[in-house]
Amino acid sequence: MNELEYLDAAEKLLLSVEQACDRINDDTDADIDAQRVGGMVTLTFSNRSQIIINLQPPLHEVWMAAKSGGYHYKWDGKVWRDTKTGNDFYADLTRDATAQSAMKLLFGA
């Protein structure tokens, strides 16, 4: 993967997270505040807990920090996969957002 391919895939991921937050806020009482600054999106839940997703261009990775820990994802050509567990980014985000918000939330591509 070259730099342009990484940036394209990573930007699509961040945009999909922002759009999912908008959808979730419209459909539920979750009230997720999604703030984007450059290559970083911070999700703040009503209980003030946060999930931070940021781009790591030199490594061609996307990192996510949540209460459960920190995760590094690489694009495998189809999905962003955790470099240690192989889990899909959206499955991990769904798990952590659900835990931190105490509401069933669903994120996906």
N, C-alpha and C positions, 0 to 999 in steps of 0.2 A: 504494500500500500504506500503510495506516495503522499506527500504533504497535502496536496489538493484533495485527494480522495478522503484522507483522514478528516480534514476540515469540513468537507461536505457532509460526511456521515455524522460527525460529532455535532455540527450545527443542527442537523435534522433531529438528532436525539434531544438536544436542549429545547428546541422548538416544540417537539412532541410532549415533553414534560410540562412546559408552560401551557400548552393547549389542553392537556389532560387536567391540569389544575383548574382551568377555566370551566371545563365540562363538569368536573366534580363539584365545584362551587355552585354551579347552576342547578345540579341535580340532587345535592345533599346539603346538610347543615355543617359540612366539614370546615368551611372558612379557612382555606389554605392561602396564605399570603406568599405568592411566588415573586421574588425579586431577582432580576437579572442584571448583572454588572459584567460586561465583557463576556468572557468564557465561563462565567460562574452563575449558577442559579441557586438561590437559597429559598427553601420551602420552610415557612414558619407556621406551625399549627396553633390552634387556639390555646393550648396549654403552654405555649412559648417554646416548645421543643423544636429543633430544626433538623433538616436534612440538607446537606450542601453537596452540590454536584458541580464539578469543575473539570475543565479540559486540561490535559497535559500534553501539549503539542510535541515537545521533544521526544516523548515516549510513545506517541500515537495512542494514548490511553485517555479514558474518562475515569475520574475518581469520584467516589461517593463516600461521604462521612455521615453516619447516622449513630443513634445511641448504641446500636448493636456492634458498631465497629467501622473500620475503614475498608473500602473495597476498590480494586483496580480492574477496569474492564478494557478489553481489546476487541476490535471489530474482527469477526471471523469471516466476513463476506456476506453474512445474513443477519446476525445479531451481535450485540455487545455481550461478551462473556467474561465473567470474573476469572482473573488469571490464576486463582488458587482453586476455586470450587468448580468452575465451569458453568455456574449458574447464569441465567439470563438476567440482564440489567433490570428489565421491567418486573420480573418476578421478585427480585430482591427489593426494588423500590416499593412494590405493592406490599410486600411483607413488612418492611420497616415503616412505611407510612401508616399502615393499618395499626401496627403496634404503638406508634407514637401518637396517633390521633385517637386511639380507642374506638375507631369506626372502621368498618370494612370499606376500604378504598381500592380501586382498580386502576392500575396504570398499564398502558400497552402501546405498541407502535401504531 
